[in-house]
Amino acid sequence: MYRRSIQLSGKTIAEKILSAHSGIDAQAGDIVVADIDFAMSQDGTSALAIDAISSMGADTVFDSEKVAMVMDHSCPSPIEGVSAIHAKIRAFGKQTGITVYDWGCGVCHQLLPESGKIVSGDLVVGCDSHTCTYGALNVFSTGVGSTDGAAAMVSGKLWFKVPETQHIIYRGELPKGVYSKDLILYLAGLIGVDGATYQALEFSGPVIEELSVDARMTISNMAIEVGAKAGLMRADAKTQLFFEERARRNGVPLVRAHKPVDPDEDAVYAQTVEIDTSALEPQIAKPHAVGNVVPVSEVVGTPIAEGVIGTCTNGRLEDFAISANILKGRKINPDTRLVVAPASRDIYLDAIAAGYIDTFVRAGACVVTPGCGPCVGTHNGVPSDGENVLSTANRNFKGRMGNSNAFIYLGSPATVAASVLTGTITDPREYL
């Protein structure tokens, strides 16, 4: 363990959680070995993790109740090689007793919060960069490589460099047609894709407090898109209710007591960014960088061939409610396709019960298996050469959806829903 000079001021959420899990009074810059509350991998990373576990001479994990592997990136399997990986995950699950989420269960970053296996104040690692999603629930969660993930699965511990924290405060009113996706896209445009490299983000302010847990998860999900290790928020009554409802629905008790972690009033931040949202308009990230963000008014009229609503960023029930409200009773443009990907089976069922899936299908959308859908580019919805896609996913890198000759724009579910009706990027406020 490496320590810097003694910190005389208060601590951030990241410093407090890593202190509690390492047993030392840790501060930004320290290197600590911390106890893990949960470790996870998905079908793009699990095979490597299993091989790494074997190379360590291990044939089990530190606690089968605290490890999961999820098939979500390519489900149902599109090719023979992926099927072999899925079979390997299933066999490992039977060997070790860990939880395995098979085809159709959904995206790892929705399933784990729904599972009742994590609570606020936990330390979670996942072999996927968007593990930072759970920060919206006051969990220090971060993505790691498959080898580090394997080490955590075997030992229940992992080393961390305690990150500095940027404090992002959203103030003002949330204008009509502006959603949490617009808030995080605006930040990406403001500080850039490397604006928080190896730092934690703490999101707060009146606007965050008013958001639902669904909406908050969208923001924390994209913390990695500005380089951050974690995207943390304080826990409140909404957070507590989220955990309790999911645990009750799945017939499992919460693994341990809800233990919210707040920053100290005199916490030391690397930077504080205050954003007044009152005059914000819907935001669009243009190809081929998440930080290439402009107001929707600058790209209105840009033709699109495909829209995507879903994935771990915007595949939750609230996202479907917003987009279905726009699409209800309407048909998508005949030259435009729409793919809808629920983030989990529970969300899929709730969306069916609420009538949202019926609305999507009648509008002309293709609803795919709960999971990552088109985002990862392995099967569902790969665009053609030269096509523009408007997606609610978290990345628009060149080739991200499986074709390096396509162009991906990012926007909110409302913006995507409005745009597939016209076949061009459209300001969603026209339909609200």
Residue pairs with C-beta under 8 A, 6 or more apart in sequence:
1 22
1 24
1 30
1 31
1 32
1 33
2 30
2 31
3 24
3 30
4 27
4 28
4 29
4 30
7 27
7 28
7 268
9 264
9 266
9 267
9 268
10 263
10 264
10 265
10 266
10 267
10 268
11 19
11 27
11 263
11 264
11 267
11 268
12 28
12 165
12 200
12 202
12 263
12 264
12 267
12 268
12 269
13 138
13 140
13 165
13 200
13 202
13 232
13 234
13 261
13 262
13 263
14 28
14 140
14 162
14 163
14 165
14 200
14 202
14 230
14 232
15 26
15 27
15 28
15 162
15 165
15 267
16 261
16 263
16 264
17 121
17 122
17 123
17 140
17 261
18 26
18 32
18 34
18 123
18 140
18 160
18 162
19 25
19 26
19 32
20 121
20 261
21 34
21 35
21 36
21 37
21 123
22 32
22 33
22 34
22 35
22 160
24 30
24 32
26 32
26 162
27 162
28 162
28 163
28 164
28 165
28 268
28 270
29 161
29 162
29 164
30 161
30 162
31 159
31 160
31 161
31 162
32 159
32 160
32 162
33 157
33 158
33 159
33 160
34 123
34 157
34 158
34 159
34 160
35 123
35 156
35 157
36 66
36 123
36 124
36 125
36 152
36 156
36 157
36 158
37 66
37 118
37 122
37 123
37 124
38 66
38 67
38 68
38 112
38 117
38 118
38 122
38 124
38 125
39 61
39 66
39 67
39 68
39 124
39 125
39 126
39 149
39 152
39 153
40 67
40 68
40 69
40 70
40 108
40 112
40 124
40 125
40 126
40 127
40 128
40 131
40 149
41 49
41 68
41 69
41 70
41 126
41 127
41 128
41 146
41 149
41 153
42 69
42 70
42 71
42 72
42 73
42 108
42 126
42 127
42 128
43 69
43 70
43 71
43 72
43 73
43 74
43 75
43 82
43 85
43 86
43 89
44 73
44 74
44 128
44 376
45 127
45 128
45 146
45 149
46 69
46 70
46 85
46 88
46 89
46 92
46 127
46 146
47 85
47 88
47 89
48 127
48 146
48 147
48 150
49 69
49 127
49 146
49 147
49 149
49 150
49 153
50 88
50 89
50 92
50 150
52 146
52 147
52 149
52 150
52 151
53 59
53 61
53 150
53 153
53 154
56 150
56 151
56 154
58 154
59 95
59 96
60 95
60 96
60 154
61 67
61 96
61 98
61 153
61 154
62 153
62 154
62 155
62 156
63 156
64 96
64 97
64 98
64 99
65 99
65 117
65 255
66 117
66 156
67 96
67 98
67 99
67 153
68 98
68 99
68 100
68 101
68 108
68 111
68 112
68 115
68 117
69 89
69 92
69 93
69 98
69 99
69 100
69 101
70 100
70 101
70 105
70 107
70 108
70 111
71 86
71 89
71 100
71 101
71 102
71 103
71 105
71 371
72 101
72 105
72 106
72 107
72 108
72 111
72 371
72 372
73 371
73 372
73 376
73 378
74 82
74 372
74 376
74 378
74 379
75 103
75 104
75 369
75 371
76 103
76 104
76 369
77 83
77 86
77 103
78 378
78 379
82 378
86 102
86 103
89 100
90 100
90 102
92 98
92 100
93 99
93 100
99 115
99 117
101 108
101 111
103 369
103 371
104 345
104 369
104 370
104 371
105 111
105 344
105 345
105 370
106 342
106 343
106 344
106 345
106 346
106 347
106 348
106 370
106 371
107 311
107 312
107 315
107 343
107 344
107 370
107 371
107 372
108 126
108 128
108 131
108 312
109 126
109 128
109 130
109 131
109 133
109 134
109 217
109 221
109 312
109 343
110 312
110 315
110 316
110 343
110 344
110 347
111 344
112 118
112 124
112 126
112 134
113 133
113 134
113 137
113 217
113 242
113 243
113 246
114 246
114 249
114 250
114 344
114 346
115 246
115 250
115 252
116 243
116 246
116 247
116 250
116 252
116 253
116 254
116 255
117 252
117 255
118 124
118 134
118 137
118 139
118 255
119 139
119 243
119 254
119 255
119 256
119 257
119 258
119 259
120 137
120 138
120 139
120 235
120 239
120 240
120 243
120 258
120 259
120 260
120 261
121 138
121 139
121 235
121 258
121 259
121 260
121 261
122 134
122 139
122 140
122 141
123 139
123 140
123 141
124 131
124 134
124 139
124 140
124 141
124 142
125 131
125 141
125 142
125 143
125 144
125 148
125 149
125 152
125 158
126 141
126 142
126 143
126 144
126 149
127 143
127 144
127 145
127 146
127 149
128 143
129 143
129 224
130 143
130 221
130 224
130 312
130 313
130 394
131 141
131 142
131 143
131 144
132 141
132 142
132 143
132 220
132 221
132 223
132 224
132 228
132 229
132 230
132 231
133 141
133 217
133 220
133 221
133 231
133 312
134 141
134 217
134 220
135 141
135 201
135 220
135 223
135 230
135 231
135 232
135 233
136 213
136 216
136 217
136 219
136 220
136 221
136 231
136 233
137 213
137 216
137 217
137 233
137 235
137 239
137 242
137 243
138 232
138 233
138 234
138 235
138 239
138 260
138 261
140 200
140 230
140 232
141 230
142 229
142 230
143 224
144 152
144 158
148 158
151 157
151 158
152 158
161 198
163 198
163 199
163 200
163 228
163 229
163 230
164 198
164 199
164 200
164 269
164 270
165 199
165 200
165 201
165 202
165 232
165 267
165 269
165 270
166 196
166 199
166 200
166 201
166 202
166 228
166 269
166 270
166 271
166 272
166 273
167 202
167 204
167 267
167 269
167 271
167 272
167 273
168 187
168 201
168 202
168 203
168 204
168 273
168 275
169 204
169 205
169 272
169 273
169 274
169 275
170 183
170 203
170 204
170 205
170 206
170 207
170 208
170 275
170 277
171 205
171 206
171 207
171 274
171 275
171 276
171 277
172 206
172 207
172 276
172 277
172 278
173 207
173 277
173 278
174 207
174 210
174 277
174 280
175 277
175 278
175 279
175 280
175 281
176 429
176 432
177 281
177 282
177 414
177 427
177 428
177 429
177 432
178 277
178 280
178 281
178 282
178 412
179 215
179 218
179 282
179 322
179 412
179 413
179 414
180 211
180 215
180 216
180 218
180 219
180 412
181 218
181 283
181 313
181 314
181 392
181 410
181 411
181 412
181 413
182 280
182 281
182 282
182 283
182 411
182 412
183 207
183 219
183 275
183 277
183 280
184 218
184 219
184 222
184 225
185 222
185 283
185 284
185 285
185 290
185 293
185 410
185 411
186 275
186 280
186 283
186 293
187 226
187 273
187 275
188 195
188 222
188 225
188 226
188 285
188 290
188 291
188 293
189 283
189 285
189 291
189 292
189 293
189 294
190 273
190 275
191 226
191 273
191 291
192 226
192 291
193 225
193 226
193 227
193 289
193 290
193 291
194 226
194 227
195 226
195 227
195 291
196 223
196 226
196 227
196 228
197 227
197 228
198 227
198 229
199 227
199 228
199 229
199 270
200 228
200 229
200 230
200 231
200 232
201 223
201 226
201 228
201 230
201 231
201 232
202 232
202 233
202 263
202 269
203 216
203 219
203 220
203 231
203 232
203 233
204 233
204 234
205 274
207 277
208 216
208 219
208 233
209 236
211 219
212 238
212 318
213 238
213 239
213 242
214 316
214 317
214 318
214 319
215 318
216 233
217 316
218 313
218 314
218 316
218 319
219 231
219 233
220 231
220 232
220 233
221 231
221 312
221 313
221 394
222 231
222 290
222 313
222 394
223 229
223 230
223 231
224 231
224 394
225 290
225 291
225 394
225 395
226 290
226 291
234 260
234 262
234 263
235 258
235 260
235 261
236 260
239 258
239 260
240 258
243 254
243 258
244 254
247 253
247 254
249 346
281 295
281 296
281 297
281 427
282 295
282 296
282 411
282 412
282 414
282 415
282 427
282 428
282 429
283 293
283 294
283 295
283 296
283 411
283 412
284 293
284 294
284 295
284 296
284 298
284 299
284 390
284 409
284 410
284 411
284 415
284 425
285 291
285 292
285 293
285 396
285 409
285 410
285 411
286 292
286 293
286 294
286 299
286 396
286 409
287 396
287 398
287 407
287 408
287 409
288 396
288 397
288 398
288 407
288 408
289 396
289 397
290 394
290 395
290 396
290 410
296 411
296 415
296 425
296 426
296 427
296 428
297 427
299 409
299 425
300 424
300 425
300 426
300 427
301 424
301 425
302 388
302 409
302 424
302 425
303 388
303 423
303 424
304 336
304 388
304 389
304 390
304 409
304 419
304 420
304 423
304 424
304 425
305 335
305 336
305 337
305 383
305 384
305 387
305 388
305 389
306 336
306 337
306 338
306 339
306 374
306 381
306 383
306 387
306 388
306 389
306 390
307 332
307 336
307 337
307 338
307 339
307 389
307 390
307 391
307 416
307 417
307 419
307 420
308 338
308 339
308 340
308 341
308 373
308 374
308 375
308 381
308 389
308 390
308 391
308 392
308 393
308 416
309 315
309 319
309 320
309 323
309 338
309 339
309 340
309 341
309 365
309 392
309 413
309 416
309 417
310 319
310 339
310 340
310 341
310 342
310 343
310 368
310 373
310 375
310 392
310 393
311 341
311 343
311 372
311 373
311 374
311 375
311 391
311 392
311 393
311 394
312 343
312 372
312 375
312 394
313 392
313 393
313 394
314 392
314 393
314 412
314 413
315 341
315 342
315 343
315 344
315 347
315 370
315 373
315 392
316 343
316 347
317 347
317 350
317 351
317 354
317 356
319 392
319 413
320 340
320 342
320 347
320 351
320 354
320 356
320 360
320 413
321 354
321 356
322 412
322 413
322 414
322 417
323 356
323 360
323 413
323 414
323 416
323 417
324 354
324 355
324 356
324 359
324 360
324 417
325 432
326 414
326 417
326 418
326 421
326 428
326 431
326 432
327 359
327 360
327 363
327 365
327 417
327 420
327 421
328 359
328 363
330 363
330 421
331 363
331 364
331 421
332 338
332 363
332 364
332 365
332 420
332 421
333 420
333 421
333 422
333 423
335 423
336 419
336 420
336 423
337 366
337 381
337 420
338 360
338 363
338 364
338 365
338 366
338 416
338 420
339 365
339 366
339 368
339 373
339 374
339 380
339 381
340 357
340 360
340 365
340 366
340 367
340 368
341 367
341 368
341 369
341 370
341 371
341 372
341 373
341 374
341 375
341 380
342 348
342 351
342 367
342 370
343 370
344 370
345 370
347 370
348 357
348 370
351 357
352 358
357 367
360 367
361 367
365 420
366 381
368 374
368 380
368 381
373 380
373 381
374 380
374 381
374 382
374 389
374 391
374 393
374 401
374 402
375 391
375 393
375 394
375 395
375 400
375 401
376 401
376 402
377 399
377 400
377 401
377 402
377 403
378 402
379 402
381 401
382 401
382 402
382 403
383 389
383 401
383 402
383 403
383 406
384 403
384 406
385 403
385 405
385 406
386 405
386 406
386 407
387 403
387 406
387 407
388 406
388 407
388 408
388 409
389 401
389 406
389 407
389 408
389 409
390 409
390 410
390 411
390 415
390 416
390 419
390 420
390 425
391 401
391 408
391 409
391 410
391 411
391 416
392 410
392 411
392 412
392 413
392 416
393 400
393 408
393 410
394 410
395 408
395 410
396 408
396 409
396 410
397 408
398 404
400 408
401 408
409 425
411 419
411 425
412 428
414 428
414 431
414 432
415 425
415 426
415 427
415 428
417 428
417 431
418 426
418 427
418 428
418 430
418 431
419 425
419 426
419 428
421 431
